């Protein structure tokens, strides 16, 4: 009988608002705030009227913590995915 293997990772996101002199400064600050294993997924810059400062609203997502799980069928595989995690891929072994 073949076994199914799945790859899972945590689903965790954060949002951050940064006020800076330029878009480059804001981006550098955002990257400095990234925890290890996280990536920037979205960024939107705004500038208030009569101001030269930039506000950068960024979203980041966790991309580490990948684990493999195994089960006899899809239902059993899904049952092993903890809350706050997502099933990334499935293969038949």
C-alpha positions in Angstrom: 0.0 0.0 0.0 1.4 3.4 -0.9 1.8 6.2 1.7 1.2 9.9 1.2 3.8 12.4 2.3 2.9 16.0 2.8 5.0 19.1 3.5 3.6 21.7 5.9 4.6 25.1 7.2 3.2 27.6 9.7 0.9 30.3 8.5 1.9 33.5 10.4 1.8 37.1 9.1 2.5 40.5 10.6 2.0 44.0 9.5 4.2 47.0 10.2 4.0 50.7 9.5 7.3 52.6 9.1 7.7 56.4 8.8 10.9 57.5 7.1 12.6 60.2 5.0 12.6 58.2 1.8 11.3 54.9 0.3 14.8 53.5 0.4 15.1 54.3 4.1 11.7 52.8 4.8 12.5 49.6 2.9 15.8 49.3 4.8 14.0 49.7 8.1 11.4 47.1 7.1 14.1 44.6 6.1 15.9 45.2 9.4 12.6 44.4 11.3 12.3 41.0 9.5 12.8 38.1 11.8 14.9 35.2 10.5 12.8 32.9 8.3 10.4 35.7 7.3 9.9 37.5 4.0 8.3 40.8 2.9 5.1 40.0 1.0 3.5 43.4 0.3 4.4 47.0 0.7 2.4 50.2 0.1 3.9 53.7 0.4 2.0 56.9 1.1 3.0 60.5 1.6 0.9 62.9 3.5 0.1 66.3 1.9 2.6 69.0 2.8 5.1 66.4 4.0 8.3 64.9 2.6 8.1 61.8 4.8 7.0 58.4 3.5 4.8 56.0 5.4 5.4 52.4 4.3 2.9 49.8 5.4 4.4 46.3 5.0 3.2 42.8 5.4 5.5 40.0 6.2 5.0 36.2 6.3 6.8 33.4 8.0 8.4 31.0 5.5 10.5 28.7 7.8 9.5 25.8 10.0 8.7 23.4 7.2 8.0 19.8 8.3 7.0 16.6 6.6 4.1 14.4 7.6 2.9 11.0 6.4 -0.5 9.3 6.3 -2.3 6.5 4.4 -4.9 8.8 2.8 -5.7 12.5 2.2 -8.2 12.7 5.1 -5.6 11.4 7.5 -3.0 13.7 6.1 -5.2 16.7 6.5 -6.0 15.6 10.1 -2.3 15.9 10.9 -2.1 19.6 9.8 -2.1 21.6 13.0 -4.1 24.8 13.4 -2.1 27.7 12.1 -0.3 25.6 9.5 -0.9 24.9 5.8 -0.3 21.9 3.6 2.1 22.9 0.8 2.4 19.8 -1.2 1.5 16.1 -1.3 3.4 13.2 -2.9 2.7 9.5 -3.1 5.6 7.3 -1.8 
